[in-house]
Amino acid sequence: MAAMTPTTRYSDGARDTGEPETGAPARTPARRPRRPRPTIWRGAVLALAGAYFLIPLVASFVFTVHVPGHGITFEAYTELLSADGFTESLLLSLGLAAATIALSLLLAVPALVAVRIGSPRLRPVVEVMCMLPLVVPPIALVTGITTVLRWGPENLSRTPLYQTFIAVQNEEFPVVLVLAYTVLALPFVYRSLDAGLRAVDVPTLVEAARSCGASWPHVVLRVLLPNLRASLAGAAFLTLALVLGEFTIASLLGFQPFAVWIVSISGAQARMSVAVSILSLLITWLLLIALSRAGTTPSTAAAAPATTSRKEP
């Protein structure tokens, strides 16, 4: 039996049987029409999302500047900087956020790099330990911290550890909040760094650097951390947002960072509290944008061009 030749249908309805034809013009195969992109639905979804976030902010801003019977006034914002406790609470929250970011990264980066290089089998154990704060609610965590802080001075009053318990509860800079916030931020820091380490061939980079004579601190600081810039910025991003918005632990322990101060003035000065909330959102957004840009901006270290010299024969 003769083999059947494949046929091709063209846009004018003709068929090509595979046999050469003399004098026939070249035909192009028919193409399926492209489907239009759903630009309308995409714009509608973006508009709804923008309205969901912007309408409450606009309503809050109108509440702070519009006083019935007096018209438009900006007293809630002009009196904000001179309000009692505003500057102190804001600086305290920023200091706590910086200390929490530094401590979280100092704990997580060496541990995850060591697990990635030396003991990959321990990764599930480390993951479970880092995810535990998601299971324990903050109210239970602060109850345990309060019990320990009460037990320490009562039973260790004649030991050097007594001064340690007093120092971590200093109202000017409560270290106990840094420790508690580090525990709360650990799951987010772990997820961000783990994603970054999975995207980088860590063993190959470490072996190449060590074979060139680099020390371990040099490998971590000059080889691994530049490749984890986006992950580090993401971890700092999430930790900053958590610390600036945390209320439960600080309130129950008796300290007054920025979130607790906003709630404390809400009863007596409602308009000022809403104005402070809007200002805190703007400050948080600016800091988060700065962190995100720091994580995505490539390094600008200029390398000198290599020159080669050839010997003339």
Solvent accessible surface area in square Angstrom, and as a share of the most:
residue,aa,sasa,rsa
1,M,244,1.09
2,A,97,0.75
3,A,96,0.74
4,M,185,0.82
5,T,74,0.43
6,P,115,0.72
7,T,80,0.46
8,T,59,0.35
9,R,140,0.51
10,Y,28,0.10
11,S,90,0.58
12,D,100,0.52
13,G,45,0.43
14,A,30,0.23
15,R,148,0.54
16,D,46,0.24
17,T,64,0.37
18,G,56,0.54
19,E,115,0.52
20,P,133,0.84
21,E,112,0.50
22,T,139,0.81
23,G,86,0.82
24,A,44,0.34
25,P,102,0.64
26,A,109,0.84
27,R,93,0.34
28,T,103,0.60
29,P,82,0.52
30,A,63,0.49
31,R,226,0.82
32,R,225,0.82
33,P,123,0.78
34,R,230,0.84
35,R,221,0.80
36,P,124,0.78
37,R,190,0.69
38,P,79,0.50
39,T,84,0.49
40,I,146,0.74
41,W,187,0.65
42,R,137,0.50
43,G,38,0.36
44,A,43,0.34
45,V,93,0.54
46,L,119,0.59
47,A,65,0.50
48,L,130,0.65
49,A,44,0.34
50,G,27,0.26
51,A,38,0.29
52,Y,163,0.62
53,F,135,0.56
54,L,106,0.53
55,I,110,0.56
56,P,74,0.46
57,L,41,0.20
58,V,89,0.51
59,A,59,0.45
60,S,35,0.23
61,F,87,0.36
62,V,75,0.43
63,F,89,0.37
64,T,1,0.01
65,V,8,0.05
66,H,83,0.37
67,V,33,0.19
68,P,96,0.61
69,G,85,0.81
70,H,152,0.68
71,G,30,0.29
72,I,114,0.58
73,T,31,0.18
74,F,108,0.45
75,E,103,0.46
76,A,10,0.08
77,Y,54,0.21
78,T,98,0.57
79,E,86,0.39
80,L,5,0.02
81,L,132,0.66
82,S,95,0.61
83,A,22,0.17
84,D,137,0.71
85,G,17,0.16
86,F,8,0.03
87,T,66,0.39
88,E,117,0.53
89,S,4,0.03
90,L,27,0.13
91,L,110,0.55
92,L,23,0.12
93,S,3,0.02
94,L,56,0.28
95,G,27,0.26
96,L,1,0.00
97,A,2,0.01
98,A,63,0.49
99,A,31,0.24
100,T,0,0.00
101,I,31,0.16
102,A,51,0.40
103,L,52,0.26
104,S,0,0.00
105,L,38,0.19
106,L,129,0.64
107,L,99,0.49
108,A,7,0.06
109,V,13,0.08
110,P,75,0.47
111,A,45,0.35
112,L,12,0.06
113,V,10,0.06
114,A,62,0.48
115,V,18,0.10
116,R,78,0.29
117,I,58,0.29
118,G,59,0.57
119,S,45,0.29
120,P,85,0.53
121,R,224,0.82
122,L,91,0.45
123,R,61,0.22
124,P,75,0.47
125,V,83,0.47
126,V,29,0.17
127,E,36,0.16
128,V,93,0.54
129,M,121,0.54
130,C,14,0.08
131,M,36,0.16
132,L,92,0.46
133,P,19,0.12
134,L,107,0.53
135,V,116,0.67
136,V,65,0.37
137,P,67,0.42
138,P,59,0.37
139,I,95,0.48
140,A,49,0.38
141,L,38,0.19
142,V,3,0.02
143,T,80,0.47
144,G,36,0.35
145,I,29,0.15
146,T,44,0.26
147,T,79,0.46
148,V,82,0.47
149,L,24,0.12
150,R,148,0.54
151,W,135,0.47
152,G,0,0.00
153,P,32,0.20
154,E,126,0.56
155,N,83,0.43
156,L,33,0.17
157,S,65,0.42
158,R,238,0.87
159,T,57,0.33
160,P,120,0.75
161,L,96,0.48
162,Y,68,0.26
163,Q,121,0.54
164,T,70,0.41
165,F,33,0.14
166,I,81,0.41
167,A,61,0.47
168,V,29,0.17
169,Q,57,0.25
170,N,71,0.36
171,E,133,0.60
172,E,149,0.67
173,F,76,0.32
174,P,0,0.00
175,V,57,0.32
176,V,9,0.05
177,L,0,0.00
178,V,8,0.05
179,L,90,0.45
180,A,2,0.02
181,Y,2,0.01
182,T,8,0.05
183,V,63,0.36
184,L,21,0.10
185,A,0,0.00
186,L,39,0.19
187,P,2,0.01
188,F,74,0.31
189,V,1,0.01
190,Y,2,0.01
191,R,117,0.43
192,S,22,0.14
193,L,2,0.01
194,D,15,0.08
195,A,62,0.48
196,G,11,0.10
197,L,6,0.03
198,R,133,0.49
199,A,89,0.69
200,V,26,0.15
201,D,86,0.44
202,V,1,0.00
203,P,54,0.34
204,T,76,0.44
205,L,53,0.27
206,V,6,0.04
207,E,121,0.54
208,A,53,0.41
209,A,13,0.10
210,R,103,0.38
211,S,93,0.60
212,C,116,0.70
213,G,67,0.65
214,A,20,0.16
215,S,58,0.37
216,W,115,0.40
217,P,87,0.55
218,H,81,0.36
219,V,0,0.00
220,V,39,0.22
221,L,107,0.53
222,R,165,0.60
223,V,30,0.17
224,L,1,0.01
225,L,43,0.22
226,P,55,0.34
227,N,78,0.40
228,L,4,0.02
229,R,75,0.27
230,A,67,0.52
231,S,15,0.09
232,L,34,0.17
233,A,14,0.10
234,G,27,0.26
235,A,1,0.01
236,A,8,0.07
237,F,67,0.28
238,L,73,0.36
239,T,1,0.01
240,L,11,0.05
241,A,42,0.33
242,L,40,0.20
243,V,7,0.04
244,L,22,0.11
245,G,56,0.54
246,E,20,0.09
247,F,82,0.34
248,T,51,0.30
249,I,0,0.00
250,A,0,0.00
251,S,42,0.27
252,L,99,0.49
253,L,31,0.16
254,G,59,0.57
255,F,19,0.08
256,Q,88,0.39
257,P,6,0.04
258,F,5,0.02
259,A,17,0.13
260,V,17,0.10
261,W,7,0.02
262,I,26,0.13
263,V,80,0.46
264,S,63,0.41
265,I,27,0.14
266,S,47,0.31
267,G,75,0.72
268,A,96,0.74
269,Q,89,0.39
270,A,50,0.39
271,R,70,0.25
272,M,14,0.06
273,S,8,0.05
274,V,39,0.23
275,A,0,0.00
276,V,0,0.00
277,S,40,0.26
278,I,22,0.11
279,L,48,0.24
280,S,21,0.14
281,L,71,0.36
282,L,86,0.43
283,I,39,0.20
284,T,22,0.13
285,W,109,0.38
286,L,121,0.60
287,L,59,0.29
288,L,20,0.10
289,I,97,0.49
290,A,58,0.45
291,L,44,0.22
292,S,48,0.31
293,R,161,0.59
294,A,61,0.47
295,G,7,0.07
296,T,108,0.63
297,T,66,0.38
298,P,100,0.63
299,S,76,0.49
300,T,127,0.74
301,A,93,0.72
302,A,104,0.80
303,A,96,0.75
304,A,94,0.73
305,P,119,0.75
306,A,102,0.79
307,T,126,0.74
308,T,124,0.72
309,S,113,0.73
310,R,222,0.81
311,K,196,0.83
312,E,151,0.68
313,P,172,1.08
